[in-house]
Amino acid sequence: MAKKLKVGVIGVGGIAKTHFPGWKSSPDAELVALADPMGEVLKKVAAEHGVAKTYEKPEDLIADPDLDIVDVCTPNMYHAPLTIAALNAGKHVICEKPLAPTPAEIKQMIAARDKSGKLLMTAQHFRFDGRSKALKAELETGRLGDVYHARGWMLRRAGLLPRTSFTLKKHSGGGPCIDIGVHILDLTLWMMGNPKPIAVSGITQDRLRKIPGSFTPWGGLLPREKDWDVEEFAAAFVRFSNGATMVLEVSWLLHHKTTGEDMQMWLYGEKGGAHWPTLELLETNYKSQQHLNTTLVMSGGQEAHAAECVAFADAVAHGKPSPVPAEQSYDVLSILDGIYRSSAGNKEIVLE
Ligand SMILES: NC(=O)c1ccc[n+]([C@@H]2O[C@H](COP(=O)([O-])OP(=O)(O)OC[C@H]3O[C@@H](n4cnc5c(N)ncnc54)[C@H](O)[C@@H]3O)[C@@H](O)[C@H]2O)c1
């Protein structure tokens, strides 16, 4: 049996813990090192997961010659510098979403990847959810025909972690666009076949969090003025080079009926429509003049965060392409960046 790829994870917070089961179950990889500046937390997590090597400085993990794969699970602002350093050190890199908060940084990451000849993947776990895989497989048969319009939304009534790592742009890069917009946008573009976005018209809003007493059940009162400079809501209309269009809505704070989070997508094609996550398909029999509604059957599978790590190790081990290429994340961040620019300039933005 081939030698297993050795994995080091940088940042051992909430999301890293969802990656560990993937590395542990992968037939191609093993988790051997962790890095985090919080020494006590690092030691505790390493002991819990039986990981022998620990580094308080991420650059020391990156320099470890034993490692083949670096898994970046830090706050957003460190994604680009750590990923570029790891690629330059000859490691394959899987990096949490957003790959970086701006398209400019993703361009630099792509250049570093190309120079290194290593694989780079964005951890967009929703693509590895059983419901997503079932719908994507059906779309690839051509059952819906040409998908020419989509609607995607990820809306929370009052759902955010009220910490400056989320609410200050210098730490997060943006509000719900960057935090959760990347999820629904990445998933929708992937279902549409990743058409090239060419223009975006968008608006961001910042209203409810300013109301005295504004709170989230996820952590109490919201940060005040000096600790919040990001949007709380955004809506956008996107045009693609193939003539397709998309409407996007994202929020952390909105008077929208939901328990926790409402994440949905509609895809509209010439032969049919589809809804995620219910997997309903809407088709038409023109001969009998009937509308037909069916629901796709989904098979189970591994939890999506774990599954994305297994897929990355499989790609590295067997010379396959990146399961989530950085070019697709560049398009996602170009749209989100376009929303900010469109809102600030009150006009449609043509994307490069
Ligand atoms: N895919 C998903 O479902 C999902 C969900 C939550 C978060 N995320 C993403 O995961 C990333 C981390 O979020 P989280 O919720 O785990 O945050 P977290 O605060 O729980 O953990 C982040 C960890 O990174 C460490 N850290 C900070 N700066 C570092 C540095 N320079 N080098 C090394 N370690 C550093 C912190 O000490 C902390 O332990 C973010 O980019 C976020 O967008 C993804």
The ligand as a Tripos MOL2 file, in Angstrom:
@<TRIPOS>MOLECULE
LIG
   44    48     1     0     0
SMALL
NO_CHARGES

@<TRIPOS>ATOM
      1 N1        -17.4240   25.5630    5.9960 N.am      1 LIG1
      2 C1        -18.1000   25.9000    7.0640 C.2       1 LIG1
      3 O1        -19.1830   25.4140    7.3210 O.2       1 LIG1
      4 C2        -17.5020   26.8840    8.0260 C.ar      1 LIG1
      5 C3        -18.1230   27.1140    9.2670 C.ar      1 LIG1
      6 C4        -17.4940   27.9700   10.1630 C.ar      1 LIG1
      7 C5        -16.3120   28.5910    9.8340 C.ar      1 LIG1
      8 N2        -15.7440   28.3660    8.6090 N.ar      1 LIG1
      9 C6        -14.4870   29.0320    8.2420 C.3       1 LIG1
     10 O2        -13.4260   28.4580    9.0060 O.3       1 LIG1
     11 C7        -12.4880   29.4530    9.3600 C.3       1 LIG1
     12 C8        -12.2560   29.4130   10.8540 C.3       1 LIG1
     13 O3        -13.4800   29.6180   11.5060 O.3       1 LIG1
     14 P1        -13.7820   28.9520   12.9380 P.3       1 LIG1
     15 O4        -15.2620   29.0660   13.1130 O.co2     1 LIG1
     16 O5        -13.1420   27.6110   13.0470 O.co2     1 LIG1
     17 O6        -13.0420   30.0060   13.8840 O.3       1 LIG1
     18 P2        -12.5280   29.7700   15.3610 P.3       1 LIG1
     19 O7        -12.3480   31.1200   15.9340 O.co2     1 LIG1
     20 O8        -13.3790   28.7690   16.0800 O.co2     1 LIG1
     21 O9        -11.0750   29.0800   15.1520 O.3       1 LIG1
     22 C9        -10.0130   29.6940   14.4990 C.3       1 LIG1
     23 C10        -8.7030   29.1910   15.1240 C.3       1 LIG1
     24 O10        -7.6320   29.7510   14.3820 O.3       1 LIG1
     25 C11        -6.6370   30.1750   15.2980 C.3       1 LIG1
     26 N3         -5.8360   31.2230   14.6570 N.ar      1 LIG1
     27 C12        -6.0920   32.5340   14.5530 C.ar      1 LIG1
     28 N4         -5.1140   33.1310   13.8630 N.ar      1 LIG1
     29 C13        -4.2280   32.1810   13.5130 C.ar      1 LIG1
     30 C14        -3.0200   32.1690   12.7860 C.ar      1 LIG1
     31 N5         -2.5220   33.2770   12.2480 N.pl3     1 LIG1
     32 N6         -2.3740   30.9900   12.6380 N.ar      1 LIG1
     33 C15        -2.8700   29.8770   13.1450 C.ar      1 LIG1
     34 N7         -4.0360   29.7980   13.8430 N.ar      1 LIG1
     35 C16        -4.6910   30.9550   14.0190 C.ar      1 LIG1
     36 C17        -7.4020   30.6570   16.5250 C.3       1 LIG1
     37 O11        -6.5770   30.6490   17.6940 O.3       1 LIG1
     38 C18        -8.5210   29.6190   16.5810 C.3       1 LIG1
     39 O12        -8.1620   28.4930   17.3740 O.3       1 LIG1
     40 C19       -13.0260   30.7880    8.8200 C.3       1 LIG1
     41 O13       -12.3910   31.1010    7.6210 O.3       1 LIG1
     42 C20       -14.5030   30.4990    8.5550 C.3       1 LIG1
     43 O14       -15.0130   31.2550    7.4510 O.3       1 LIG1
     44 C21       -16.3030   27.5120    7.7280 C.ar      1 LIG1
@<TRIPOS>BOND
     1     1     2 1
     2     2     3 2
     3     2     4 1
     4     4     5 ar
     5     4    44 ar
     6     5     6 ar
     7     6     7 ar
     8     7     8 ar
     9     8     9 1
    10     8    44 ar
    11     9    10 1
    12     9    42 1
    13    10    11 1
    14    11    12 1
    15    11    40 1
    16    12    13 1
    17    13    14 1
    18    14    15 2
    19    14    16 1
    20    14    17 1
    21    17    18 1
    22    18    19 2
    23    18    20 1
    24    18    21 1
    25    21    22 1
    26    22    23 1
    27    23    24 1
    28    23    38 1
    29    24    25 1
    30    25    26 1
    31    25    36 1
    32    26    27 ar
    33    26    35 ar
    34    27    28 ar
    35    28    29 ar
    36    29    30 ar
    37    29    35 ar
    38    30    31 1
    39    30    32 ar
    40    32    33 ar
    41    33    34 ar
    42    34    35 ar
    43    36    37 1
    44    36    38 1
    45    38    39 1
    46    40    41 1
    47    40    42 1
    48    42    43 1
@<TRIPOS>SUBSTRUCTURE
     1 LIG1         1 GROUP 0 **** ****
